[in-house]
Amino acid sequence: MAIDALTSSGIDSLISSYTASEQSRMISPLTTRKTSYENKISTYTTLSSKLDSLKSQLSDLKATDSSSLFVPTMTATLSSSSFMSASASSKAVPGSYTMRVQQLAKNDITVSRQDLSSAAKLANGTYNFQIVSGTTTKDISVTIDDTVTDFKSSLQKIKDAINSQAPEIVSAAAFSPDSTTSRLSITSKNMGLDNKIVLQEKDATSSAILGYMGYALNAGTPPTVDRDTTVSDGTSGYIYDSSLLNAKFNFNGLDFQRSSNTVNDAVDGLTFTLTAEMKDTDPNINISVSTSTSSVRTKIENFVTKFNEIYYYLKTNSSTTTTSRGALAGDATTMSLLQSMANAAYTRVDGLSSGVPNRLGDLGISFTSTGGLTISDSSKLDKMISNNLSDVGAIFNSTNGIATTLYSQVNRYVGTEGYLAKANASYNNTVTDLASKITAKQTSIDKSAEVLRSKYEALQTQLATLLTASSMFTGTTTDSSSYF
């Protein structure tokens, strides 16, 4: 060993060289392995996210029930949306219709007489009457006691009884048309003439309470209240004449009435929602019902995009060059997935009848090992969707269909119990173990370096002593401090 190596800077250099050599020998291989596993964890995590996205697309494409994409979707288009809206179900058939909205359905409303709020109360006692709406009859019982002091509080008591005893068919409100008067209104919960409000006798007390509200009973069994629409002068009555309660519309030249503004029984598969009445000068609303397949085309395009994202990702991360090695190179788990995707892209779908389309190529979708999937013949795809939708669906959602098969395969890779999650859990344990080993190795190297430094420093001290002794015999002076 050269004497210069035992200077302070020389010792530092020796220790650094030793540390670097030991790290290269003992730690670098561990670090390389740890980095490799970390890269694989990151790659698996990204792949899992991409597979989840593809799985969602495949779920839509493989559906065979009423939610299947390959059941024709009917669309209703209106020339004007100012008076109504329309929707079509799969039962609708393509066609054209005309519509005029003549009258909207209404909730029946009846109001009591109007009187001063401070006017005389209804006499104490229990009163009974009935409210009928639709096929439902409700008994109303009202008890008036000393807590009721005037006309206003009497109506409040009647209102409370109606709302608590007939909430399914009507709602009542006590209100003040002005600061000194009071009135009661009763509104049907459901629209139309079939749900009109009928006030009728329950027993001998009925005429008294109905009369107090301003209603008179007709003779009959049971006696009922007259349907009087004259209410503006403060008398009791009904807001609408019976003829105004139903919705009225003209469909294809024929007049219709319905008890609701939502009409779903005029023509199979079509539902109309009437929103405004038309004037005589308004033109007819033209309704066009047609088949829409745009969602099928969009889903297939999305499938191609998601398929290619994963295919390219697997290909890129599985490749090896002279200077680099992909994180998935040699990975049997992902290589199997890559091969499954390639097989699904170009092989025939088993189980389909002879003479029908049975592979993606028949839809104008081509595949190459380097380019992935491509819609190479867009017009062919559109024609197949328009004219052979069920055959297109079978390629994806039959028992051995592309979407059915790929969904099953992809499902094994994703989720907490999937291949990727389980592999990552193992890899994370390995990374943790390697990190511990690296820390232990570094600690060992550091301790060995300190021992080595102590030995070099002892030699340095011995060398300084020898040099000092040598200078005494030769009569020369040596600066031994330069070794420290």
CORVEN-V598464 format. One record per residue. N is the residue number from 1. PSI is psi in whole degrees, 0 to 359 (none if undefined). OMEGA is omega in degrees with one decimal (999 if undefined). Layout:
N PSI OMEGA
N PSI OMEGA
This chain:
1 130 178.4
2 145 -179.2
3 325 -177.9
4 339 -179.3
5 342 -178.4
6 15 169.7
7 167 179.6
8 316 179.6
9 326 179.0
10 317 177.4
11 317 177.9
12 319 -179.8
13 318 179.1
14 318 -179.6
15 317 179.0
16 318 179.6
17 318 179.2
18 314 -178.6
19 315 -179.5
20 319 -179.3
21 316 -179.9
22 322 177.6
23 319 178.4
24 321 -176.9
25 320 -171.0
26 327 -172.5
27 320 -176.1
28 317 177.6
29 322 178.5
30 319 179.2
31 320 178.2
32 316 177.8
33 317 -179.4
34 315 179.0
35 321 179.1
36 316 179.5
37 322 178.4
38 320 177.4
39 321 179.9
40 321 177.3
41 313 -179.9
42 318 -179.3
43 317 178.3
44 320 -179.9
45 314 178.0
46 317 179.4
47 319 179.9
48 318 178.8
49 317 179.5
50 321 179.4
51 324 176.3
52 318 179.3
53 317 177.4
54 320 -179.9
55 321 178.4
56 318 177.5
57 317 -179.3
58 325 179.2
59 318 178.2
60 319 -175.4
61 334 -176.6
62 351 -177.7
63 138 -179.1
64 355 -179.2
65 204 -178.0
66 343 179.8
67 3 -177.9
68 138 175.9
69 337 -170.8
70 14 167.0
71 124 -175.5
72 133 177.4
73 126 -179.9
74 140 -178.4
75 133 176.0
76 125 -179.2
77 132 -177.8
78 146 175.2
79 339 176.5
80 137 177.6
81 17 -176.8
82 339 -173.6
83 347 -177.3
84 165 170.2
85 163 -177.8
86 148 175.1
87 154 -177.6
88 140 175.1
89 180 -178.9
90 345 178.5
91 344 -179.1
92 154 176.8
93 148 178.8
94 139 179.7
95 179 -180.0
96 142 -177.4
97 164 173.6
98 153 -174.8
99 143 170.5
100 128 178.1
101 110 -175.0
102 328 -176.9
103 141 177.0
104 146 174.6
105 149 -176.4
106 156 170.4
107 130 178.7
108 142 179.9
109 131 171.9
110 146 -178.6
111 149 178.2
112 176 172.6
113 157 176.5
114 134 -179.9
115 170 176.3
116 138 179.9
117 330 -177.4
118 3 -178.6
119 170 -173.6
120 142 178.4
121 167 170.1
122 137 -176.2
123 148 179.3
124 144 179.2
125 178 178.1
126 129 -176.1
127 144 -178.5
128 141 171.2
129 178 -177.6
130 146 172.3
131 131 178.7
132 134 172.3
133 125 -175.2
134 230 -179.7
135 9 -175.0
136 133 175.1
137 130 -179.4
138 132 174.0
139 130 179.1
140 126 178.4
141 125 -177.5
142 126 178.0
143 123 178.6
144 127 179.1
145 195 -174.6
146 348 176.5
147 343 177.8
148 127 -171.5
149 343 -174.5
150 187 -178.4
151 317 -178.5
152 312 -178.2
153 335 174.5
154 315 178.8
155 324 177.1
156 319 -180.0
157 318 178.3
158 318 178.4
159 313 -179.4
160 320 -179.8
161 317 180.0
162 313 -176.6
163 331 -179.7
164 335 -174.3
165 346 179.5
166 44 -175.0
167 341 -177.8
168 333 -171.2
169 333 -178.5
170 166 168.9
171 140 -177.5
172 151 178.2
173 134 172.2
174 130 -174.7
175 169 -178.5
176 106 178.4
177 330 173.5
178 187 -171.5
179 347 -174.5
180 351 -174.2
181 165 179.2
182 158 -179.1
183 160 179.2
184 138 174.8
185 149 175.2
186 126 -176.5
187 135 178.4
188 146 178.9
189 331 -178.0
190 151 -175.3
191 167 167.5
192 165 -177.8
193 326 180.0
194 338 -177.9
195 23 178.8
196 156 -179.5
197 129 173.8
198 123 174.6
199 128 -175.8
200 168 -175.8
201 139 173.4
202 315 178.9
203 194 -175.3
204 340 -178.4
205 348 -172.9
206 315 -175.9
207 330 -178.4
208 311 -177.0
209 322 177.6
210 322 177.0
211 323 178.4
212 324 178.6
213 355 176.1
214 6 -178.4
215 144 174.7
216 141 -178.8
217 135 172.6
218 160 172.4
219 146 -179.6
220 184 179.2
221 101 -6.8
222 166 175.5
223 138 -178.8
224 165 179.4
225 138 173.6
226 144 174.9
227 90 -176.7
228 125 -178.0
229 5 -179.8
230 94 -174.9
231 353 -173.8
232 339 -177.8
233 10 177.7
234 359 177.4
235 166 179.3
236 162 177.3
237 193 -178.8
238 140 -178.5
239 319 -175.6
240 142 167.9
241 151 -178.0
242 326 -177.0
243 350 -177.4
244 359 -172.8
245 327 -178.0
246 153 168.5
247 140 177.6
248 134 179.5
249 158 177.4
250 122 -178.3
251 117 -178.7
252 39 176.3
253 356 -180.0
254 142 -179.1
255 136 -179.8
256 154 170.2
257 142 175.5
258 155 -178.2
259 358 -178.7
260 159 175.6
261 354 172.7
262 117 -173.8
263 117 -179.5
264 12 -177.4
265 16 177.2
266 321 177.7
267 139 -176.0
268 131 172.7
269 355 -179.7
270 138 174.9
271 125 178.2
272 140 172.2
273 110 -177.8
274 132 -174.8
275 340 -178.6
276 149 178.8
277 144 -178.6
278 148 172.6
279 162 179.7
280 333 -177.3
281 349 179.2
282 135 179.2
283 158 176.5
284 151 172.7
285 124 177.3
286 130 -178.9
287 125 178.7
288 124 178.6
289 125 -177.4
290 165 178.5
291 132 178.6
292 128 178.6
293 12 -176.1
294 328 -178.6
295 328 178.5
296 312 179.3
297 316 -179.5
298 317 -179.5
299 322 178.5
300 319 176.9
301 317 178.9
302 322 177.2
303 314 179.1
304 316 -179.5
305 311 -178.4
306 322 177.2
307 312 -176.9
308 324 178.3
309 315 -178.6
310 318 -178.7
311 312 178.8
312 320 -178.6
313 316 179.0
314 317 -179.9
315 314 -177.3
316 316 -176.0
317 356 176.9
318 352 -175.6
319 153 178.9
320 134 175.8
321 181 179.2
322 341 -176.7
323 349 -177.7
324 160 179.2
325 123 -178.4
326 152 -177.7
327 336 -177.7
328 8 -179.7
329 127 179.8
330 6 -177.7
331 109 -175.0
332 325 -177.1
333 310 -177.4
334 333 176.3
335 324 177.1
336 319 177.9
337 316 -179.7
338 317 -179.8
339 322 178.3
340 319 179.1
341 317 179.6
342 317 179.9
343 316 -179.4
344 330 -174.4
345 330 -174.3
346 349 -177.6
347 163 -179.2
348 144 176.5
349 118 -179.0
350 151 173.3
351 353 179.3
352 152 -178.9
353 149 178.3
354 146 178.4
355 358 177.9
356 159 177.5
357 136 -176.7
358 12 175.8
359 163 -177.7
360 327 179.1
361 329 178.7
362 346 178.5
363 2 -177.3
364 20 178.6
365 115 -176.5
366 164 -178.5
367 137 170.3
368 153 -177.5
369 336 -179.6
370 332 -175.4
371 349 -178.4
372 209 -179.6
373 145 177.4
374 135 171.3
375 89 -173.1
376 338 179.2
377 86 -174.1
378 320 -178.8
379 325 178.0
380 318 178.3
381 314 -179.9
382 319 -180.0
383 319 179.5
384 319 179.8
385 320 -177.4
386 320 -171.4
387 340 -175.7
388 50 -172.8
389 320 -178.9
390 325 177.5
391 321 175.9
392 316 -180.0
393 320 -178.0
394 325 178.5
395 329 -177.9
396 317 -167.3
397 8 174.4
398 176 -176.5
399 320 178.5
400 19 -178.1
401 160 -176.4
402 312 -179.0
403 320 179.7
404 312 -177.5
405 312 -178.1
406 322 179.3
407 315 -179.9
408 320 -179.2
409 314 -179.2
410 323 -177.7
411 333 179.3
412 341 -176.2
413 335 -172.2
414 171 -179.8
415 170 -176.5
416 337 179.8
417 7 -178.5
418 166 -178.9
419 315 -174.1
420 317 -179.7
421 317 179.8
422 320 178.1
423 317 179.7
424 324 177.2
425 317 178.0
426 317 -179.5
427 322 178.2
428 321 176.6
429 320 179.1
430 317 178.6
431 316 178.9
432 317 179.1
433 316 179.4
434 320 178.1
435 321 178.4
436 319 179.1
437 319 178.6
438 316 179.1
439 317 -179.7
440 317 178.9
441 318 -179.6
442 320 177.4
443 318 178.8
444 316 178.8
445 316 -179.7
446 319 179.3
447 317 179.0
448 322 179.2
449 322 179.4
450 321 176.7
451 316 179.9
452 319 179.3
453 319 179.6
454 320 178.5
455 316 178.5
456 320 -179.9
457 325 175.8
458 318 176.1
459 322 179.3
460 319 179.0
461 317 178.5
462 319 179.4
463 320 179.7
464 322 179.0
465 316 178.8
466 318 -179.7
467 323 178.7
468 316 178.9
469 320 -179.2
470 323 -178.1
471 332 179.8
472 324 179.8
473 328 -175.4
474 350 -179.5
475 13 178.1
476 164 -179.9
477 127 179.3
478 132 178.2
479 92 -177.8
480 347 -178.5
481 344 -178.8
482 351 178.8
483 4 -177.9
484 none 999
